[in-house]
Amino acid sequence: MATSVRGPGHMQEGLPCQDAWLAVAAPHASLAVVCDGMGSRPRSREGSRAAALAVRDAWRLWQRSPVGVVEDMIRIVEAAWRLRLGRVAADEASTTCLFYAEDGHGRAAQAQLGDGLIARRGADGAVVVHPSRSEGFGLTHALGTPHTLADWSFALVEPLAPQERLVLATDGVSEDLEPGRIGDLATWVADELGALQHPARALARELRNWPVPHHRDDKTLLVMWKP
């Protein structure tokens, strides 16, 4: 269950949402991606959408091997993103990129470049937040900005277990979350909103009515769970 909404700043300026997300929920291998186009770049909306599709491209190839490492997938993402941009200059389409990808061989990858949140709430209620890397002083690494593989935060992890919840969010959401409430958020989205007739509409309404004043960013929240 996921959605992206325009932040108040983009609504006032008549600009589109620069976030993007993509998810594939399958019995044997699932994928979740969120990307946040950098507002200072003129083609960031195209960059975030291209990044989400590039992760799917890389995931489809990465799944073919039972021994592929996370670094392999990241390298394919970087190349696929530039190819999907076509004639658009990479530095005009910079975007963060966060993903969770199962390989169908009993393994999963978590990776993050730039701001945002990847977290998992176990069946026992314990929450583990994927560590991120930041340049500090309001700067962030992104596709389309100078960076290396070392600037990605990544790990090979266990696939989602039954009753476990995965949370991915761009910084329009993650910056306002108290660490101790991440598990409650995941449970609320899955159990309360997920039971509604139109859950995505309800989630979008909640993000538009975000309770933190003066936060002007676009917002993307994705929650994936295994029953």
URZIPE-V989060 format. One record per residue. N is the residue number from 0. OMEGA is omega in whole degrees, -180 to 180 (999 if undefined). Layout:
N/OMEGA  N/OMEGA
This chain:
0/-175  1/172  2/173  3/176  4/176  5/174  6/180  7/180  8/-180  9/178  10/-180  11/-178  12/180  13/-179  14/179  15/175  16/-178  17/174  18/174  19/175  20/178  21/179  22/172  23/179  24/-177  25/-176  26/-173  27/-179  28/-178  29/-178  30/175  31/-177  32/167  33/-178  34/-177  35/178  36/-178  37/-174  38/-180  39/-178  40/-172  41/-178  42/-174  43/178  44/177  45/-180  46/-179  47/179  48/178  49/-180  50/179  51/179  52/178  53/176  54/177  55/177  56/-177  57/-179  58/-179  59/178  60/-178  61/-180  62/-174  63/-177  64/177  65/-177  66/180  67/180  68/-177  69/179  70/178  71/-178  72/-180  73/180  74/178  75/178  76/-178  77/-179  78/-178  79/179  80/-180  81/178  82/179  83/178  84/-180  85/-177  86/178  87/180  88/-176  89/-177  90/174  91/-174  92/-174  93/-177  94/170  95/-178  96/178  97/179  98/171  99/-175  100/174  101/-176  102/-180  103/179  104/178  105/179  106/176  107/179  108/169  109/-178  110/-177  111/172  112/-180  113/-176  114/179  115/-173  116/165  117/-180  118/179  119/175  120/-178  121/179  122/179  123/179  124/180  125/-178  126/177  127/180  128/178  129/-179  130/179  131/177  132/-179  133/177  134/-178  135/178  136/177  137/179  138/180  139/173  140/-180  141/167  142/-179  143/173  144/-180  145/177  146/176  147/177  148/-179  149/179  150/172  151/169  152/-174  153/-180  154/170  155/-172  156/175  157/175  158/178  159/177  160/177  161/180  162/175  163/-179  164/178  165/179  166/170  167/-179  168/171  169/-173  170/174  171/175  172/-170  173/-178  174/-178  175/-177  176/170  177/-177  178/-178  179/-177  180/-178  181/179  182/178  183/179  184/-179  185/180  186/-180  187/-179  188/-176  189/-172  190/-177  191/-179  192/-178  193/-180  194/-178  195/-179  196/179  197/-173  198/-178  199/177  200/180  201/179  202/178  203/179  204/179  205/-180  206/177  207/179  208/-176  209/-172  210/180  211/-178  212/174  213/176  214/-169  215/-174  216/166  217/-176  218/175  219/177  220/178  221/176  222/178  223/-180  224/178  225/-178  226/999
